[in-house]
Amino acid sequence: MGEPAAVKSEEIQMTQADTATAERFIAEKRIGERIRRLRLKKSMGLVELGKHTGLSASFLSQLETGRVVPTLRNLARIAMVFSKDLSYFFDSEPAAMFRVHRQKDRVRLPQTGVEPPAYTFESLGYLVPDRHMDPYFAEFLPLNEDAEARAHMHAGCEFLYVLDGELEMRHGDKVCTLEAGDAVYFDSGTPHSYCCLGKRSAKAIIVTMHQATAQPQPLRAAGNPRPAVAGLARAGGSDGGQESTLL
């Protein structure tokens, strides 16, 4: 008679949530870390958060370090302070973006459609999908005397830092000469162009930041109707890759 009862007890245990698994599930949500990040973003101390929530500073400290698990009631109080829904503490967190682009793995691409090319470039962000900015290493080559840089424009902002050589930059009705160590940050919605000065190439780091709905228009090299580097189309598109599709 005792044997069926033992089997039934074992079946009940098998259908019950395992305590260790439940604790691991709670730990994986890192609720304490999420609370701490919210608090620090608001430059709020534990005492101040305690005043807003009615919870003691010592309890909140234990909560942030994972020594205690909050009830839904207490978690709701904290969520309300930071204008968050309860789901914020349980939704999966996106993995932090971190991509290393080794020099040996990058591909240097020349300007297409022109011989000799007026520039070469390397994408410094090709491993990042759906990126919001496009960094490049660009090398502008000396131009023929009869060549003329053509202005272009695209939505967003642009940043350029000259590593070596000289560049003449035109931005609207402004003209300036940039040398090694000089940097410029500007509205790329205004017509602008670059021209390599001197007999040696100019090297620069260029970062374009553009609106998600707009594709940046490439920098047009001197004497070339096709685009050049500063406003290059995103190398590799939204899923990465080093191939570049010039507009």
C-alpha positions as CSV (number, residue, x, y, z in Angstrom):
1,M,0.0,0.0,0.0
2,G,2.9,2.3,0.7
3,E,4.5,1.8,-2.7
4,P,1.9,3.6,-4.8
5,A,1.9,6.6,-2.4
6,A,5.7,6.8,-2.8
7,V,5.4,6.8,-6.6
8,K,2.7,9.5,-6.4
9,S,4.9,11.7,-4.2
10,E,7.8,11.3,-6.6
11,E,5.5,12.4,-9.5
12,I,4.4,15.5,-7.7
13,Q,8.0,16.5,-7.0
14,M,8.8,16.0,-10.7
15,T,6.0,18.4,-11.7
16,Q,7.0,21.1,-9.1
17,A,9.4,23.9,-10.0
18,D,12.9,23.1,-8.9
19,T,14.1,25.6,-6.2
20,A,17.6,25.8,-7.6
21,T,16.3,26.4,-11.1
22,A,13.9,29.1,-9.9
23,E,16.8,30.8,-8.1
24,R,18.9,30.6,-11.2
25,F,16.1,32.1,-13.3
26,I,15.9,35.1,-10.9
27,A,19.6,35.5,-10.8
28,E,19.8,35.6,-14.6
29,K,17.4,38.5,-14.8
30,R,19.9,40.6,-12.8
31,I,17.1,42.6,-11.2
32,G,19.4,44.2,-8.7
33,E,21.8,45.4,-11.4
34,R,19.0,46.8,-13.4
35,I,17.7,48.8,-10.4
36,R,21.2,50.1,-9.7
37,R,21.7,51.3,-13.3
38,L,18.3,53.1,-13.1
39,R,19.3,54.7,-9.9
40,L,22.8,55.8,-11.0
41,K,21.4,57.2,-14.3
42,K,19.3,59.6,-12.2
43,S,22.3,60.3,-9.9
44,M,20.1,59.1,-7.0
45,G,21.4,57.7,-3.7
46,L,19.9,54.7,-1.8
47,V,18.5,57.0,0.8
48,E,16.7,59.2,-1.7
49,L,15.3,56.1,-3.5
50,G,14.2,54.8,-0.2
51,K,12.2,58.0,0.4
52,H,10.5,57.7,-2.9
53,T,9.6,54.0,-2.5
54,G,9.1,53.7,1.2
55,L,11.8,51.0,1.4
56,S,14.9,51.2,3.6
57,A,18.3,52.1,2.2
58,S,19.7,48.9,3.7
59,F,17.1,46.8,2.0
60,L,17.7,48.5,-1.3
61,S,21.4,47.9,-1.0
62,Q,20.8,44.2,-0.4
63,L,18.4,44.1,-3.3
64,E,21.0,45.7,-5.7
65,T,23.7,43.2,-4.6
66,G,21.4,40.2,-5.0
67,R,21.2,39.2,-1.4
68,V,17.4,39.5,-1.3
69,V,14.7,39.1,-3.9
70,P,12.0,41.8,-4.1
71,T,8.3,41.0,-4.0
72,L,6.3,42.2,-7.0
73,R,4.8,44.9,-4.7
74,N,8.3,46.3,-3.9
75,L,9.5,46.0,-7.4
76,A,6.4,47.9,-8.6
77,R,7.2,50.8,-6.2
78,I,10.7,51.0,-7.7
79,A,9.4,50.8,-11.3
80,M,7.0,53.7,-10.7
81,V,9.8,55.9,-9.5
82,F,11.7,55.5,-12.8
83,S,8.5,55.4,-15.0
84,K,9.1,51.8,-16.0
85,D,6.8,48.9,-16.5
86,L,7.3,45.8,-14.4
87,S,8.3,44.0,-17.6
88,Y,11.4,46.1,-17.7
89,F,13.0,43.9,-15.0
90,F,12.2,40.6,-16.7
91,D,12.6,41.3,-20.4
92,S,15.8,39.9,-22.0
93,E,18.5,42.5,-22.2
94,P,20.2,43.1,-25.6
95,A,23.9,42.1,-25.6
96,A,26.2,45.0,-25.4
97,M,27.8,45.9,-28.7
98,F,31.5,45.2,-28.9
99,R,33.3,44.6,-32.2
100,V,37.1,44.7,-32.9
101,H,38.2,45.5,-36.4
102,R,41.8,44.2,-36.9
103,Q,43.9,46.0,-39.4
104,K,45.0,42.7,-41.0
105,D,41.3,41.8,-41.6
106,R,40.2,45.1,-43.1
107,V,40.0,45.5,-46.9
108,R,41.2,48.6,-48.6
109,L,39.0,49.5,-51.5
110,P,39.8,51.9,-54.3
111,Q,37.5,54.4,-55.9
112,T,35.6,52.6,-58.7
113,G,35.1,53.8,-62.2
114,V,38.2,56.1,-62.3
115,E,41.8,55.3,-63.3
116,P,43.8,56.1,-61.4
117,P,41.5,56.3,-58.3
118,A,41.3,59.6,-56.4
119,Y,41.0,57.9,-53.0
120,T,41.1,54.6,-51.2
121,F,39.2,53.7,-48.1
122,E,38.7,51.1,-45.4
123,S,35.5,50.6,-43.4
124,L,36.2,50.6,-39.7
125,G,32.7,49.4,-38.8
126,Y,31.8,46.7,-41.3
127,L,31.3,44.1,-38.5
128,V,28.5,46.1,-36.9
129,P,25.0,45.4,-38.3
130,D,22.4,48.2,-38.3
131,R,25.0,50.7,-37.2
132,H,24.1,54.4,-36.6
133,M,27.4,55.8,-37.7
134,D,30.0,54.9,-40.4
135,P,33.7,55.3,-39.6
136,Y,36.3,55.1,-42.3
137,F,40.0,55.4,-42.8
138,A,40.4,57.4,-46.0
139,E,43.4,58.3,-48.1
140,F,42.9,61.2,-50.6
141,L,45.4,61.1,-53.5
142,P,46.9,64.2,-55.1
143,L,44.7,65.5,-57.9
144,N,45.6,66.6,-61.4
145,E,45.9,70.3,-61.9
146,D,42.8,70.4,-64.0
147,A,40.7,68.3,-61.7
148,E,38.1,69.9,-59.5
149,A,36.4,68.5,-56.4
150,R,32.7,68.2,-56.6
151,A,30.5,69.1,-53.6
152,H,28.0,66.7,-52.2
153,M,25.5,66.7,-49.2
154,H,23.7,64.1,-47.2
155,A,21.5,64.1,-44.1
156,G,23.1,64.0,-40.7
157,C,26.5,65.1,-39.4
158,E,30.1,64.4,-40.3
159,F,33.4,64.4,-38.4
160,L,36.8,64.4,-40.0
161,Y,40.2,64.1,-38.3
162,V,43.3,64.6,-40.4
163,L,46.1,62.1,-39.7
164,D,48.6,63.2,-42.3
165,G,48.9,65.6,-45.2
166,E,46.7,68.6,-46.1
167,L,43.1,68.8,-47.2
168,E,41.2,71.8,-48.5
169,M,37.6,71.7,-47.3
170,R,34.7,73.6,-48.7
171,H,31.5,73.8,-46.6
172,G,28.9,76.1,-48.2
173,D,30.7,79.4,-48.8
174,K,33.4,78.6,-46.3
175,V,36.9,77.4,-47.4
176,C,39.6,76.1,-45.0
177,T,42.8,74.2,-45.1
178,L,43.1,71.2,-42.7
179,E,46.5,69.9,-41.6
180,A,47.6,66.9,-39.5
181,G,45.9,67.1,-36.1
182,D,43.1,69.3,-37.3
183,A,39.5,68.2,-36.9
184,V,36.2,69.4,-38.2
185,Y,32.6,68.6,-37.2
186,F,29.9,69.9,-39.4
187,D,26.3,69.6,-40.7
188,S,26.6,67.4,-43.8
189,G,23.3,68.7,-45.1
190,T,25.3,71.6,-46.4
191,P,27.2,71.1,-49.7
192,H,30.8,70.2,-48.9
193,S,33.9,68.8,-50.6
194,Y,37.5,67.9,-50.0
195,C,40.6,68.3,-52.1
196,C,44.0,66.9,-51.4
197,L,46.7,69.6,-51.4
198,G,50.4,69.0,-52.1
199,K,52.2,66.2,-53.8
200,R,51.6,63.5,-51.2
201,S,48.3,61.9,-50.1
202,A,46.2,63.1,-47.2
203,K,45.0,60.6,-44.7
204,A,42.0,61.0,-42.4
205,I,39.5,59.3,-40.2
206,I,35.9,60.1,-41.3
207,V,32.8,59.4,-39.3
208,T,29.4,60.0,-40.8
209,M,26.2,60.0,-38.7
210,H,23.0,60.0,-40.7
211,Q,19.3,59.6,-40.2
212,A,18.0,56.1,-40.2
213,T,15.7,56.9,-43.1
214,A,18.3,58.5,-45.2
215,Q,21.4,57.1,-47.0
216,P,24.5,59.2,-46.9
217,Q,25.6,60.5,-50.3
218,P,29.3,59.8,-51.1
219,L,32.0,62.4,-51.4
220,R,32.5,63.1,-55.0
221,A,36.2,63.1,-56.0
222,A,37.6,65.6,-58.3
223,G,36.8,65.1,-61.9
224,N,34.7,62.1,-61.1
225,P,30.9,61.9,-61.5
226,R,30.8,58.9,-59.1
227,P,30.8,59.2,-55.3
228,A,34.0,59.2,-53.2
229,V,34.8,58.5,-49.6
230,A,33.4,61.0,-47.1
231,G,29.8,60.1,-47.7
232,L,30.3,56.5,-48.8
233,A,27.3,54.2,-48.8
234,R,27.5,51.9,-45.7
235,A,30.1,49.3,-46.5
236,G,28.4,45.9,-46.3
237,G,24.9,47.2,-45.7
238,S,22.9,46.4,-42.6
239,D,24.4,43.0,-42.1
240,G,28.0,43.9,-42.1
241,G,30.6,42.8,-44.7
242,Q,33.4,44.7,-46.3
243,E,32.0,45.1,-49.8
244,S,31.0,48.6,-50.5
245,T,28.2,49.6,-52.8
246,L,28.9,53.1,-54.1
247,L,25.8,55.2,-55.0
